[in-house]
Amino acid sequence: MTKNINVVRYLSLFACGGTGTYLLKDIGFECAVSNELDIVRATYHQDLYKDDKMIIGDIREKKDEIIQSYIETGCSGILASPICQPFSLAGGQHLSDPEVFLFMDVLDITKATNPDFLLIENVPYFISDKQPPVITDKLGGKTIKQYITDFLINLGYEVNINTIKACDYGTAQKRKRGIILACKKEFGKWNFPKKDDKVLTLKDVIGNGKFKSLEPGERDKNNPFHYAEYVNPNQAECLRHTPTGQSALSNIGKWRIKNINGTESKAKHKSAFGRAKWDEPCPTIVMSSDSISGDWSVHPGYKKPDGTYSDPRPFSIAELFAITGLPDSYYNDIPDWARGDYKLLRQLIGESFCPLVVKRLMQELKKILPAFN
């Protein structure tokens, strides 16, 4: 397949629904081949990227097909987001899971295809300088970071590794990711973008009237994705008496939040049942963002004349799109069959590599890739 002028095709591994790479088409990068295990996410990706060849199945079983498709479609690079659950501190870590080593399949594909560039992203622990024997024993005494670095250098790549925060790159979210950038040495070093001077806050992206105030169960008739999830009435009333930036666990007396059955909450973290702060970026959005017991996962709310606070609810999906950095145009591209599947949409946002971060990283790559110079 012949490449278009100033368009670079790439392979997306562990592609999920393609939320993170959504903005790359605007800067000259085209997803030509992708691989995803989950059929629902793969179908979503196929509907979002019409010209992409999606290979559904386990990367360990589909490796040969992926390599062949990479070659046939004229790809020049690889973007990979190996599943992060085994490494996630929030999930308790499961470092003995076989999925910990899926990055090795990414390296196998890299060796076989000789791409111009490779981007691997995961949670920060993925690139930690200290990892236990359950990992290092399998890697010849090396951490994942050391193993990948040595492997890529031996193949002739310049490697650049860092931990970044989405809020440093135009996104009102504190999400941290461990990033590995690799580019062929003859092209030069692929640098990380310069951090923004201003950090966007929740007020910047969802405040000041940008979204209608909603009560639990209420829907904005002008935006089907601005819908407030149901909240137990007793818990909602406690949240009405919870100021912005505070947790309902800190309330006194009858306004201290309880479980739905009326028993005392055993939540261990003071961030549970907490209202986010308007003047800061949002904490990391997780897959279960419809829960009010997450990490400051309740809308900040607006103080009312009677002293209570509005919006005793989780963020709506429309608000999460804005917090994640997705443009309004994304609404129109959501597949018809998925538009009412709010659980899926929340999961896709919780799993996503923030799209503005990806765009900024790839804009740095454009500065050294011959295809753009």
C-alpha positions as CSV (number, residue, x, y, z in Angstrom):
1,M,0.0,0.0,0.0
2,T,1.4,3.4,-1.0
3,K,1.8,6.0,1.7
4,N,0.0,9.4,1.4
5,I,2.3,12.4,1.4
6,N,2.8,13.7,4.9
7,V,0.8,10.9,6.5
8,V,2.5,8.4,8.7
9,R,0.7,5.1,9.4
10,Y,1.1,3.4,12.7
11,L,0.2,0.1,14.5
12,S,-1.8,0.4,17.7
13,L,-1.3,-2.4,20.2
14,F,-3.7,-2.9,23.1
15,A,-5.8,-0.4,21.2
16,C,-8.8,-0.5,23.5
17,G,-11.4,1.9,22.0
18,G,-9.0,4.3,20.4
19,T,-9.8,7.2,22.7
20,G,-6.2,8.1,23.4
21,T,-5.2,8.3,19.7
22,Y,-8.3,10.1,18.6
23,L,-6.5,13.4,17.9
24,L,-3.6,12.0,15.9
25,K,-5.5,12.1,12.6
26,D,-5.4,15.9,12.9
27,I,-1.6,16.0,12.9
28,G,-0.8,13.5,10.1
29,F,-0.8,10.2,11.9
30,E,-3.1,7.4,10.6
31,C,-4.0,4.2,12.4
32,A,-3.6,1.5,9.8
33,V,-3.5,-1.6,11.9
34,S,-4.6,-2.3,15.5
35,N,-4.9,-5.2,17.9
36,E,-7.3,-5.6,20.8
37,L,-8.3,-8.6,22.8
38,D,-11.8,-7.4,24.0
39,I,-14.3,-7.7,21.2
40,V,-16.5,-4.9,22.4
41,R,-13.6,-2.4,22.5
42,A,-12.3,-3.7,19.2
43,T,-15.6,-3.1,17.6
44,Y,-15.8,0.4,19.0
45,H,-12.3,1.0,17.6
46,Q,-13.3,-0.3,14.2
47,D,-16.2,2.1,14.1
48,L,-14.1,5.0,15.2
49,Y,-11.3,4.3,12.7
50,K,-13.0,3.3,9.5
51,D,-9.8,2.6,7.5
52,D,-8.0,0.7,10.2
53,K,-7.4,-3.1,10.0
54,M,-8.4,-4.4,13.4
55,I,-7.0,-7.8,14.5
56,I,-9.1,-9.1,17.3
57,G,-7.5,-11.5,19.8
58,D,-4.6,-12.2,22.1
59,I,-1.4,-10.5,20.9
60,R,0.5,-13.6,21.9
61,E,-1.6,-15.6,19.4
62,K,-1.9,-13.0,16.7
63,K,1.7,-11.8,16.5
64,D,2.4,-13.2,13.0
65,E,-0.8,-11.7,11.6
66,I,0.1,-8.3,13.2
67,I,3.6,-8.3,11.8
68,Q,2.3,-9.2,8.3
69,S,-0.4,-6.5,8.4
70,Y,2.1,-3.9,9.6
71,I,4.3,-4.6,6.5
72,E,1.4,-4.8,4.1
73,T,-0.2,-1.5,5.1
74,G,3.1,0.5,5.1
75,C,3.2,1.3,8.8
76,S,6.2,3.3,10.1
77,G,5.7,3.1,13.8
78,I,4.1,1.5,16.9
79,L,2.1,2.8,19.7
80,A,1.5,0.3,22.6
81,S,-0.4,0.5,25.8
82,P,0.1,-2.9,27.5
83,I,-2.6,-3.6,30.1
84,C,-1.8,-1.8,33.3
85,Q,-4.0,-3.7,35.8
86,P,-1.1,-5.9,37.1
87,F,1.0,-2.9,37.8
88,S,-1.7,-0.6,39.2
89,L,-1.3,0.3,42.9
90,A,-5.0,1.2,42.9
91,G,-5.8,-2.4,41.9
92,G,-3.5,-3.9,44.5
93,Q,-0.9,-5.1,42.0
94,H,-0.7,-8.6,40.6
95,L,2.9,-8.8,39.6
96,S,2.9,-12.6,39.2
97,D,0.3,-12.4,36.4
98,P,1.6,-13.5,33.0
99,E,0.2,-10.2,31.6
100,V,3.0,-8.4,33.3
101,F,5.3,-9.5,30.5
102,L,3.1,-8.6,27.5
103,F,5.6,-5.9,26.7
104,M,7.9,-8.6,25.5
105,D,5.5,-9.3,22.7
106,V,5.6,-5.6,21.8
107,L,9.4,-5.9,21.6
108,D,9.1,-9.1,19.4
109,I,6.9,-7.2,17.0
110,T,9.3,-4.2,17.1
111,K,12.3,-6.4,16.2
112,A,10.4,-8.1,13.3
113,T,9.1,-4.8,11.8
114,N,11.9,-2.4,12.4
115,P,9.7,0.7,13.0
116,D,11.0,4.2,12.8
117,F,9.5,4.9,16.2
118,L,7.9,3.2,19.2
119,L,5.9,4.6,22.1
120,I,5.0,2.4,25.1
121,E,2.9,3.8,27.9
122,N,1.7,2.4,31.2
123,V,1.3,3.3,34.9
124,P,4.5,4.8,36.5
125,Y,5.4,1.6,38.3
126,F,5.9,0.0,34.9
127,I,9.1,2.0,34.5
128,S,10.1,1.9,38.2
129,D,13.8,1.6,39.0
130,K,13.0,-0.9,41.7
131,Q,11.0,-4.0,41.0
132,P,10.7,-7.4,42.9
133,P,12.3,-10.7,41.9
134,V,9.0,-11.9,40.5
135,I,9.8,-9.6,37.6
136,T,13.6,-9.2,37.6
137,D,14.3,-13.0,37.8
138,K,12.5,-13.5,34.5
139,L,14.4,-10.6,32.9
140,G,17.9,-11.6,33.9
141,G,18.1,-9.4,36.9
142,K,16.8,-6.3,35.1
143,T,13.8,-4.2,35.8
144,I,11.3,-3.7,32.9
145,K,12.8,-0.3,32.3
146,Q,16.3,-1.7,32.0
147,Y,15.3,-4.6,29.9
148,I,13.4,-2.5,27.4
149,T,16.1,0.1,27.2
150,D,18.9,-2.4,26.6
151,F,16.7,-4.3,24.0
152,L,15.9,-1.1,22.0
153,I,19.4,0.3,22.2
154,N,20.8,-3.0,20.8
155,L,18.3,-2.6,17.9
156,G,19.6,0.9,17.1
157,Y,17.1,3.1,18.9
158,E,17.6,6.3,20.9
159,V,15.5,5.8,24.1
160,N,13.9,8.4,26.3
161,I,12.0,7.5,29.4
162,N,10.0,9.6,31.8
163,T,7.0,9.8,34.1
164,I,4.6,12.6,33.1
165,K,1.3,14.1,34.3
166,A,-1.6,14.9,32.0
167,C,-2.2,18.2,33.7
168,D,1.2,19.4,32.4
169,Y,0.0,19.1,28.8
170,G,-3.4,20.8,28.4
171,T,-5.5,18.3,30.3
172,A,-7.4,19.0,33.5
173,Q,-6.5,15.7,35.1
174,K,-3.7,14.6,37.4
175,R,-3.3,11.2,35.6
176,K,0.3,10.0,35.7
177,R,1.8,7.7,33.0
178,G,5.2,6.1,32.5
179,I,6.3,6.8,29.0
180,I,9.0,5.1,26.8
181,L,9.9,6.9,23.6
182,A,12.1,5.3,21.1
183,C,13.2,6.5,17.7
184,K,15.9,5.3,15.2
185,K,19.2,6.9,16.1
186,E,19.7,8.5,12.7
187,F,16.6,10.6,13.3
188,G,17.8,12.0,16.6
189,K,16.3,12.1,20.1
190,W,12.6,12.1,20.5
191,N,12.1,14.6,23.3
192,F,9.3,15.0,25.7
193,P,7.2,18.2,25.2
194,K,7.8,21.3,27.3
195,K,5.3,21.6,30.1
196,D,2.6,24.2,29.9
197,D,3.0,27.3,31.9
198,K,-0.7,27.2,33.0
199,V,-2.3,24.1,34.5
200,L,-6.0,23.7,33.5
201,T,-8.4,23.3,36.4
202,L,-11.9,21.8,36.7
203,K,-13.3,25.3,36.6
204,D,-11.6,25.9,33.3
205,V,-13.1,22.9,31.5
206,I,-16.4,22.2,33.2
207,G,-17.2,25.3,35.4
208,N,-18.5,28.8,34.8
209,G,-21.7,27.5,33.2
210,K,-20.0,25.2,30.6
211,F,-22.3,22.4,31.8
212,K,-25.7,22.6,33.4
213,S,-26.0,21.9,37.1
214,L,-27.7,18.5,37.6
215,E,-29.4,16.6,40.4
216,P,-28.9,12.8,40.6
217,G,-30.9,11.1,37.8
218,E,-31.4,14.4,35.9
219,R,-30.4,14.7,32.2
220,D,-29.6,17.7,30.1
221,K,-32.0,17.6,27.2
222,N,-29.5,19.4,25.0
223,N,-26.7,16.9,25.6
224,P,-27.5,13.2,26.0
225,F,-24.0,12.6,27.5
226,H,-24.6,15.1,30.3
227,Y,-26.5,12.8,32.5
228,A,-26.3,12.6,36.3
229,E,-26.1,9.0,37.6
230,Y,-28.5,7.9,40.3
231,V,-27.3,8.5,43.9
232,N,-29.1,7.1,47.0
233,P,-31.2,9.9,48.3
234,N,-29.8,9.7,51.9
235,Q,-26.2,9.8,50.5
236,A,-27.1,12.6,48.1
237,E,-28.4,14.7,51.0
238,C,-25.1,14.2,52.9
239,L,-23.3,15.4,49.8
240,R,-25.5,18.5,49.6
241,H,-24.0,19.3,53.0
242,T,-20.4,18.6,51.9
243,P,-18.5,21.7,50.7
244,T,-16.3,21.8,47.6
245,G,-13.0,20.1,48.2
246,Q,-14.2,18.1,51.3
247,S,-15.3,14.6,51.9
248,A,-18.7,13.6,53.3
249,L,-16.8,11.3,55.7
250,S,-15.6,14.5,57.5
251,N,-19.1,15.7,58.0
252,I,-20.4,15.8,61.6
253,G,-23.6,14.3,62.9
254,K,-26.4,13.2,60.6
255,W,-24.6,14.6,57.5
256,R,-21.7,12.2,57.9
257,I,-22.2,9.8,55.0
258,K,-23.3,6.2,55.6
259,N,-23.6,3.2,53.5
260,I,-26.8,2.7,51.5
261,N,-28.1,0.3,54.2
262,G,-27.6,2.9,56.9
263,T,-24.5,1.4,58.5
264,E,-21.4,3.4,59.2
265,S,-19.0,3.6,56.1
266,K,-15.8,1.7,56.5
267,A,-14.1,3.7,53.7
268,K,-10.4,3.9,54.6
269,H,-9.4,6.9,52.5
270,K,-10.6,10.5,53.2
271,S,-10.9,11.1,49.5
272,A,-13.9,8.7,49.4
273,F,-17.2,10.5,49.0
274,G,-15.2,13.6,48.3
275,R,-16.0,16.6,46.2
276,A,-13.2,17.5,43.8
277,K,-11.7,21.0,43.9
278,W,-12.6,23.7,41.3
279,D,-9.2,25.3,41.4
280,E,-7.2,22.1,40.7
281,P,-7.1,19.5,37.9
282,C,-9.3,16.4,38.5
283,P,-7.7,13.3,40.1
284,T,-7.2,10.4,37.8
285,I,-10.4,9.2,36.2
286,V,-11.0,5.5,36.8
287,M,-13.2,3.0,35.0
288,S,-15.8,3.1,37.8
289,S,-16.3,6.8,37.6
290,D,-20.0,6.4,38.3
291,S,-19.2,5.7,42.0
292,I,-19.3,8.5,44.6
293,S,-16.9,6.5,46.8
294,G,-13.9,6.9,44.5
295,D,-10.9,9.3,44.8
296,W,-12.6,12.8,45.0
297,S,-15.0,11.5,42.4
298,V,-18.0,13.8,43.2
299,H,-18.7,17.0,41.3
300,P,-17.3,20.1,43.1
301,G,-20.8,21.6,43.4
302,Y,-21.9,25.3,43.6
303,K,-22.8,26.8,47.0
304,K,-26.4,27.7,47.2
305,P,-28.1,30.5,49.1
306,D,-29.2,28.1,51.8
307,G,-25.6,27.0,52.4
308,T,-25.9,23.6,50.8
309,Y,-24.1,22.5,47.6
310,S,-25.5,21.6,44.2
311,D,-24.6,18.5,42.1
312,P,-24.4,15.7,44.7
313,R,-23.3,13.3,42.0
314,P,-20.4,11.8,40.1
315,F,-19.2,13.6,37.0
316,S,-21.3,13.1,33.9
317,I,-19.8,11.5,30.8
318,A,-19.8,14.8,29.0
319,E,-17.8,16.3,31.8
320,L,-15.4,13.4,31.8
321,F,-14.9,13.9,28.0
322,A,-13.9,17.5,28.7
323,I,-11.7,16.5,31.7
324,T,-9.9,13.9,29.6
325,G,-9.3,16.4,26.8
326,L,-11.7,15.1,24.1
327,P,-13.2,17.8,21.8
328,D,-17.0,18.2,21.3
329,S,-16.6,16.7,17.9
330,Y,-16.0,13.3,19.6
331,Y,-19.7,13.2,20.4
332,N,-20.5,12.8,16.7
333,D,-18.0,10.0,16.2
334,I,-19.3,7.7,19.0
335,P,-20.8,4.6,17.3
336,D,-24.6,4.5,17.4
337,W,-24.7,1.2,19.2
338,A,-22.5,2.6,22.0
339,R,-24.1,6.0,22.6
340,G,-26.4,4.7,25.3
341,D,-23.9,2.4,26.9
342,Y,-22.7,4.7,29.7
343,K,-20.8,2.0,31.5
344,L,-18.7,1.3,28.5
345,L,-18.0,5.0,27.8
346,R,-16.9,5.5,31.4
347,Q,-14.6,2.4,31.1
348,L,-13.1,3.7,27.9
349,I,-12.4,7.1,29.5
350,G,-10.9,5.4,32.6
351,E,-8.6,3.2,30.4
352,S,-7.5,5.9,28.0
353,F,-4.2,7.5,27.5
354,C,-5.2,11.2,27.6
355,P,-5.5,12.3,23.9
356,L,-4.0,15.7,24.3
357,V,-0.9,14.1,25.9
358,V,-0.6,11.7,23.0
359,K,-0.9,14.5,20.5
360,R,1.8,16.6,22.2
361,L,4.2,13.6,22.3
362,M,3.6,12.9,18.6
363,Q,4.1,16.6,17.7
364,E,7.5,16.3,19.2
365,L,8.1,13.2,17.1
366,K,7.1,15.1,13.9
367,K,10.1,17.5,14.5
368,I,12.6,14.7,13.7
369,L,10.7,12.3,11.4
370,P,11.9,12.6,7.8
371,A,8.3,12.1,6.6
372,F,7.5,15.6,8.0
373,N,10.7,17.4,7.2
